[in-house]
């Protein structure tokens, strides 16, 4: 089992911005920003390896405006050596990598232009992982999308888009990288399982927090096992689980939206999660606001569990 966090390391200070406004776009500015972003990514990965955090979600901002028609700069060719070096470091240290485009990537939209733009954005993410020569365990994670007044039709559109426009894409590695996740109010695990079946087996990232918000009555462990069944360990790597818990606020009477992620890991809840999923092997992405700080606490908790008399198949970084 590997534990990770997404995109930002709060312990590493940064003096440069990861992106910029389109109005100030220039090739020179783009090159300098990408160079800074790649250097910062290197720093994060080195920090993670030093602290045995061997799962990381790379920010979509790595290459600003990469999928926009304005950007004709051949960034992959220009920075190929840097990408290969990062990829070698990732593989040497057995780091798990993923990416998660923003929610404007919608494959089941009823607007063909949105679908086209979404596919272009996905291809951009795929080219990053391809440039690093990472295997199929490096995943691109997306939500199913909207409902648009008719959930079954929306599901059918996702399946149709995936089967006809992703499968037939000229980016041959895109299909092997795409995964979907259950969300907190529109698409449950059961919906995702239906989609997985009709797409020929797109893997499902099980978001356990979303499952507590929106489910069909499944118990945690059995639900996780169903999601894990969609993964082929040889080509997809271990199943990925997104972990968080409800933000309880600061003790005031302010109403907290159901489904809002907590700022810090609740170790008592995390221990209960490990207990309930005992015997299963998967990688955990912590979607918690203080990022690496919670990852370090989760690792400490996991180590105490794996060194206890209780038999766990999970191992840190192995």
C-alpha positions as CSV (number, residue, x, y, z in Angstrom):
1,X,0.0,0.0,0.0
2,X,1.3,3.5,-0.9
3,X,-0.1,6.6,0.5
4,X,-0.1,9.9,-1.3
5,X,-1.5,13.4,-1.7
6,X,-2.5,15.7,-4.6
7,X,-0.6,18.4,-6.5
8,X,0.7,20.8,-3.8
9,X,3.3,20.4,-1.0
10,X,2.6,22.9,1.7
11,X,6.1,22.4,3.3
12,X,8.0,23.5,0.2
13,X,8.0,27.3,-0.3
14,X,7.5,28.5,-3.9
15,X,8.3,32.0,-5.2
16,X,7.0,31.6,-8.8
17,X,3.4,31.1,-10.0
18,X,2.5,27.8,-11.7
19,X,0.5,29.5,-14.4
20,X,-0.4,33.0,-15.7
21,X,-3.2,34.9,-17.4
22,X,-3.8,34.2,-21.1
23,X,-3.6,38.0,-21.7
24,X,0.1,37.9,-20.9
25,X,0.8,34.7,-22.9
26,X,4.1,34.5,-24.7
27,X,6.3,31.6,-25.7
28,X,9.1,32.9,-23.5
29,X,6.9,33.2,-20.5
30,X,5.5,29.7,-21.2
31,X,9.0,28.2,-21.3
32,X,10.1,29.9,-18.1
33,X,6.9,28.8,-16.3
34,X,7.2,25.2,-17.5
35,X,10.8,25.1,-16.4
36,X,9.9,26.4,-13.0
37,X,7.0,23.9,-12.7
38,X,9.3,20.9,-13.6
39,X,11.9,22.0,-11.1
40,X,9.2,22.3,-8.4
41,X,7.9,18.9,-9.3
42,X,11.4,17.5,-8.9
43,X,11.6,19.1,-5.4
44,X,8.2,17.6,-4.4
45,X,9.2,14.1,-5.6
46,X,12.5,14.3,-3.7
47,X,10.7,15.4,-0.5
48,X,8.2,12.6,-0.9
49,X,10.9,9.9,-1.4
50,X,12.8,11.2,1.6
51,X,9.6,10.8,3.6
52,X,8.5,7.5,2.0
53,X,5.4,9.1,0.5
54,X,5.3,7.1,-2.7
55,X,2.1,8.2,-4.4
56,X,1.6,11.6,-5.9
57,X,-1.0,13.4,-8.1
58,X,0.7,15.7,-10.5
59,X,-1.0,19.1,-11.0
60,X,-2.9,19.8,-14.2
61,X,-1.1,23.2,-14.2
62,X,2.2,21.7,-15.1
63,X,2.0,23.0,-18.7
64,X,-0.2,26.1,-18.8
65,X,-2.7,26.4,-21.6
66,X,-1.4,23.1,-23.1
67,X,-4.8,22.1,-24.6
68,X,-5.7,25.6,-25.7
69,X,-5.5,26.4,-29.5
70,X,-3.4,29.4,-28.5
71,X,-0.6,27.1,-27.4
72,X,1.3,25.8,-30.5
73,X,4.6,25.4,-28.7
74,X,6.0,21.9,-28.8
75,X,6.5,21.6,-25.1
76,X,7.0,17.9,-25.0
77,X,9.8,18.0,-27.6
78,X,11.5,21.0,-26.0
79,X,11.5,19.5,-22.5
80,X,11.8,15.8,-23.5
81,X,15.0,15.4,-21.6
82,X,13.6,16.8,-18.4
83,X,10.5,14.6,-18.7
84,X,12.6,11.5,-19.2
85,X,14.7,12.4,-16.2
86,X,11.6,12.9,-14.0
87,X,10.2,9.6,-15.3
88,X,13.4,7.7,-14.5
89,X,13.4,9.1,-10.9
90,X,9.7,8.0,-10.5
91,X,10.5,4.5,-11.8
92,X,13.7,4.2,-9.8
93,X,11.9,5.0,-6.6
94,X,8.7,3.1,-7.4
95,X,6.5,6.2,-7.1
96,X,2.9,5.8,-8.1
97,X,1.7,8.8,-10.2
98,X,-1.8,10.0,-11.2
99,X,-3.5,13.1,-12.6
100,X,-7.0,14.5,-12.1
101,X,-8.2,17.1,-14.6
102,X,-10.7,19.7,-13.4
103,X,-14.4,19.0,-13.4
104,X,-14.9,20.9,-16.7
105,X,-13.7,17.7,-18.4
106,X,-17.0,16.1,-19.2
107,X,-17.3,13.2,-21.5
108,X,-21.1,12.8,-21.2
109,X,-22.0,16.4,-22.0
110,X,-24.9,17.1,-24.4
111,X,-22.6,19.7,-26.1
112,X,-20.3,18.2,-28.6
113,X,-17.8,21.1,-28.3
114,X,-17.5,20.4,-24.6
115,X,-16.8,16.8,-25.3
116,X,-14.2,17.8,-27.9
117,X,-12.4,20.2,-25.5
118,X,-12.5,17.5,-22.8
119,X,-10.8,14.9,-25.0
120,X,-8.1,17.4,-25.9
121,X,-7.6,18.1,-22.2
122,X,-7.3,14.4,-21.5
123,X,-4.8,14.0,-24.3
124,X,-2.7,16.7,-22.8
125,X,-2.6,14.9,-19.5
126,X,-1.8,11.7,-21.3
127,X,1.1,13.2,-23.1
128,X,2.7,14.3,-19.8
129,X,2.6,10.7,-18.5
130,X,3.8,9.4,-21.9
131,X,6.7,11.8,-22.0
132,X,7.9,10.3,-18.7
133,X,7.5,6.8,-20.2
134,X,5.3,5.7,-17.2
135,X,3.4,2.5,-17.4
136,X,-0.3,1.9,-17.3
137,X,-0.5,2.2,-13.5
138,X,-0.1,6.0,-14.0
139,X,-3.8,6.9,-14.3
140,X,-5.9,9.9,-15.3
141,X,-8.9,10.2,-13.1
142,X,-12.2,11.8,-14.1
143,X,-15.8,12.1,-12.9
144,X,-18.6,10.7,-15.0
145,X,-20.1,14.1,-15.5
146,X,-23.6,15.6,-15.3
147,X,-27.1,14.1,-15.4
148,X,-28.7,16.7,-17.7
149,X,-32.2,15.7,-16.7
150,X,-31.9,12.0,-17.7
151,X,-29.3,9.9,-16.0
152,X,-29.5,6.9,-18.2
153,X,-29.1,9.0,-21.3
154,X,-26.1,10.7,-19.7
155,X,-24.6,7.3,-18.9
156,X,-25.2,6.2,-22.4
157,X,-23.4,9.3,-23.8
158,X,-20.4,8.6,-21.6
159,X,-20.2,5.0,-22.8
160,X,-20.6,6.1,-26.4
161,X,-18.0,8.8,-26.1
162,X,-15.5,6.4,-24.4
163,X,-16.1,3.6,-26.9
164,X,-16.1,5.6,-30.1
165,X,-13.8,8.6,-29.4
166,X,-11.4,7.5,-26.7
167,X,-10.9,3.9,-27.9
168,X,-10.3,5.1,-31.5
169,X,-8.0,8.0,-30.4
170,X,-4.7,8.5,-32.0
171,X,-3.2,8.7,-28.5
172,X,-3.1,5.0,-28.0
173,X,-2.2,5.2,-24.3
174,X,-5.1,7.4,-23.3
175,X,-7.6,4.6,-23.0
176,X,-5.3,2.5,-20.8
177,X,-4.9,5.5,-18.4
178,X,-8.5,6.6,-17.9
179,X,-10.3,5.8,-14.7
180,X,-13.6,7.0,-13.3
181,X,-14.6,7.7,-9.7
182,X,-17.9,7.6,-7.8
183,X,-19.0,11.0,-6.7
184,X,-20.9,12.4,-3.7
185,X,-24.3,13.1,-5.3
186,X,-24.8,12.1,-9.0
187,X,-23.0,8.8,-9.8
188,X,-22.7,6.1,-7.2
189,X,-20.5,3.1,-7.2
190,X,-23.4,1.1,-8.7
191,X,-23.6,3.6,-11.6
192,X,-19.9,3.4,-12.2
193,X,-20.0,-0.4,-12.2
194,X,-22.6,-0.2,-15.0
195,X,-20.4,2.1,-17.0
196,X,-17.3,-0.1,-16.4
197,X,-19.2,-3.1,-17.8
198,X,-20.4,-1.2,-20.9
199,X,-17.0,0.3,-21.6
200,X,-15.3,-3.1,-21.5
201,X,-13.8,-2.5,-18.1
202,X,-12.8,1.1,-17.3
203,X,-11.3,0.9,-13.8
204,X,-13.1,2.6,-10.9
205,X,-11.3,4.6,-8.3
206,X,-13.3,4.0,-5.1
207,X,-13.9,7.3,-3.3
208,X,-14.8,6.1,0.2
209,X,-15.9,9.6,1.4
210,X,-18.1,10.1,-1.6
211,X,-19.5,6.6,-0.9
212,X,-20.6,7.7,2.6
213,X,-22.4,10.6,1.0
214,X,-24.1,8.7,-1.9
215,X,-24.5,5.0,-2.1
216,X,-26.9,2.1,-2.6
217,X,-26.6,0.6,0.8
218,X,-23.3,-1.3,0.2
219,X,-21.0,-1.8,3.2
220,X,-17.6,-0.2,2.8
221,X,-15.5,-3.4,2.3
222,X,-17.9,-5.1,-0.1
223,X,-18.2,-1.8,-2.1
224,X,-14.4,-1.5,-2.2
225,X,-14.1,-5.1,-3.4
226,X,-16.5,-4.4,-6.2
227,X,-14.5,-1.4,-7.4
228,X,-11.3,-3.4,-7.1
229,X,-12.7,-6.1,-9.4
230,X,-12.6,-3.6,-12.3
231,X,-8.8,-3.3,-12.1
232,X,-6.3,-5.6,-13.8
233,X,-3.3,-5.6,-11.5
234,X,-0.9,-6.6,-14.2
235,X,-1.7,-3.6,-16.5
236,X,-3.4,-1.1,-14.2
237,X,-1.4,-1.6,-11.0
238,X,-3.0,-1.7,-7.6
239,X,-6.5,-0.3,-7.2
240,X,-6.7,3.4,-6.1
241,X,-8.8,4.6,-3.3
242,X,-9.5,8.2,-2.6
243,X,-9.7,8.8,1.2
244,X,-11.1,11.8,3.1
245,X,-13.8,12.5,5.7
246,X,-16.4,15.2,6.4
247,X,-15.2,18.7,7.4
248,X,-16.8,19.3,10.8
249,X,-16.0,23.0,10.9
250,X,-14.4,24.8,13.9
251,X,-17.2,24.1,16.4
252,X,-19.3,27.1,15.4
253,X,-22.9,26.9,14.2
254,X,-22.0,27.6,10.6
255,X,-23.5,25.1,8.3
256,X,-20.9,22.9,6.6
257,X,-21.8,21.5,3.2
258,X,-22.2,17.7,3.1
259,X,-19.3,16.3,1.1
260,X,-16.8,19.1,2.0
261,X,-13.3,17.5,2.6
262,X,-11.7,17.8,6.0
263,X,-8.7,20.1,6.5
264,X,-6.7,17.5,8.6
265,X,-6.8,13.8,8.7
266,X,-8.9,12.3,11.5
267,X,-6.6,9.5,12.7
268,X,-9.4,7.7,14.6
269,X,-11.5,7.5,11.4
270,X,-8.5,6.5,9.4
271,X,-7.7,3.6,11.8
272,X,-11.3,2.5,11.5
273,X,-11.0,2.6,7.7
274,X,-7.9,0.4,7.8
275,X,-9.7,-2.0,10.2
276,X,-12.7,-2.3,8.0
277,X,-10.6,-2.9,4.8
278,X,-8.2,-5.3,6.5
279,X,-6.8,-7.9,4.1
280,X,-7.2,-5.8,0.9
281,X,-4.3,-4.2,-0.9
282,X,-4.7,-0.8,-2.6
283,X,-3.0,2.6,-2.9
284,X,-4.6,5.6,-1.0
285,X,-4.8,9.1,-2.3
286,X,-5.6,11.4,0.6
287,X,-7.8,14.2,-0.6
288,X,-7.2,16.3,2.5
289,X,-6.4,20.0,2.5
290,X,-3.1,19.9,4.5
291,X,-1.6,17.5,1.9
292,X,1.7,16.0,2.9
293,X,1.1,16.7,6.6
294,X,-1.8,14.3,6.7
295,X,0.1,11.9,4.5
296,X,2.9,11.7,7.1
297,X,0.4,11.0,9.9
298,X,-1.3,8.4,7.8
299,X,2.0,6.7,7.1
300,X,2.8,6.6,10.8
301,X,-0.5,5.0,11.5
302,X,-0.1,2.5,8.8
303,X,3.3,1.5,10.0
304,X,2.0,0.9,13.5
305,X,-0.7,-1.3,12.0
306,X,1.6,-3.4,9.8
307,X,4.0,-3.9,12.8
308,X,1.2,-5.1,15.1
309,X,0.2,-8.7,15.6
310,X,-2.8,-8.1,13.3
311,X,-2.1,-9.6,9.8
312,X,-2.1,-6.9,7.1
313,X,-1.2,-7.6,3.5
314,X,-0.6,-3.8,3.1
315,X,3.0,-2.7,3.1
316,X,4.4,0.9,2.9
317,X,6.2,1.5,-0.4
318,X,6.8,-2.1,-1.2
